Amino acid sequence: MKKQMIRKISALCCLTLAVFMSPAKQMNARAAEVIATVQGNVMKGTNTEILKLDTKEGNMEIKLDGGTDVSDCKVLLPGNQISVSVSHGSDGYLHAVKIVSGLHSDTVSLDTSKSSTVTGTITEKSKDGVLYVETAQGDMEIKLDAATDMNGCTVLVADRTYQITCVRGSDAYMHATAITDALGTSLGNTASTTPSSSLTPAPAGSVGVDTSTVTGTVNKKTTSERLFLNTQYGEMEIALDANTDSRAGIFLMPDRKLSVAVYRGSDAVMHAATIVAAKESVIPVNVDTSNPSTVTGTVDSKSTENIMFLNTQYGEMELKLDAVRSVTGCKVLVKGRKVTVTCVRGSDAYMHALDIIGN
């Protein structure tokens, strides 16, 4: 009886020990423990989940996950030399703990006064700090610098689409100042639409792509994110985004006549590069900025590029727009949009808007 009890206790102890010493348990416990640091060159086939690395010991496949520290290296393009600290994972893969690269800055001055933003796919030809980018308008070569802001993207890999803001350098190359993940992966063709009126054509703005100009009137379905434009060819849906220059056409009121420079985005939607609305010439007046007032209200549909009609709790206000110095928190203004306006009195007895903030 005593021997039987001893055998049962021994078996239970062994079972418990086996559970705690199983490979899965051991790997989980050491999932973030660095076991080695390897150096090599990034290989073709690397994507946002698997890093393929050519090392002197052979080819390796290393998993990239949410815990991978890529703060010192987000560029995983074929041929790039990197150093990777790795750990064991419970899935049998090696996992990247931290990736380090030696991207150095050249002594090149950049013209930051004029930037362009392009959307394109990084190709495997990219190497030595130069990105080869396929866009709807053709191939581009864009240099990467140590100061390139890549906070908006996970990692930079071949065959993936990104939005790249770039400026011209003293070495004649375009240099990337910021790179973000783009929505969608397919590139469309540039639209070709003939202008339908004598409105001043809208310039391309700073998007860095070919545009076409369309004119028409604002449809009442328009929102702060989508412009619905009635043209002679029918209704167009045009996306409004951070790259849209709306300074000459901020009020998108129903039946308002506009001229819009458009281009096809990587999401297959037409995007507005620049919006221009008809604006009357005005006689300059003096404004008294020493005693500003702040009012909050909603934009009335009567508003134009010259005068904003603002519905406030005290009634309707007319604010002239010839002295506006800033518009923040909104790209465009539609009927019913709530805004806060800093305004001052002018020598013409009108109130003049200085700063407009979208609420």
Secondary structure as GFF3:
##gff-version 3
##sequence-region A 1 359
A	DSSP	alpha_helix	2	20	.	.	.	ID=ss1
A	DSSP	alpha_helix	23	29	.	.	.	ID=ss2
A	DSSP	beta_strand	36	42	.	.	.	ID=ss3
A	DSSP	beta_strand	50	55	.	.	.	ID=ss4
A	DSSP	beta_strand	58	63	.	.	.	ID=ss5
A	DSSP	beta_strand	69	72	.	.	.	ID=ss6
A	DSSP	beta_strand	81	88	.	.	.	ID=ss7
A	DSSP	beta_strand	94	101	.	.	.	ID=ss8
A	DSSP	beta_strand	110	122	.	.	.	ID=ss9
A	DSSP	beta_strand	130	135	.	.	.	ID=ss10
A	DSSP	beta_strand	138	143	.	.	.	ID=ss11
A	DSSP	beta_strand	149	152	.	.	.	ID=ss12
A	DSSP	beta_strand	161	169	.	.	.	ID=ss13
A	DSSP	beta_strand	174	181	.	.	.	ID=ss14
A	DSSP	beta_strand	212	218	.	.	.	ID=ss15
A	DSSP	beta_strand	226	231	.	.	.	ID=ss16
A	DSSP	beta_strand	234	239	.	.	.	ID=ss17
A	DSSP	beta_strand	245	248	.	.	.	ID=ss18
A	DSSP	beta_strand	257	264	.	.	.	ID=ss19
A	DSSP	beta_strand	270	277	.	.	.	ID=ss20
A	DSSP	beta_strand	287	299	.	.	.	ID=ss21
A	DSSP	beta_strand	307	312	.	.	.	ID=ss22
A	DSSP	beta_strand	315	320	.	.	.	ID=ss23
A	DSSP	beta_strand	326	328	.	.	.	ID=ss24
A	DSSP	beta_strand	338	346	.	.	.	ID=ss25
A	DSSP	beta_strand	351	358	.	.	.	ID=ss26
###
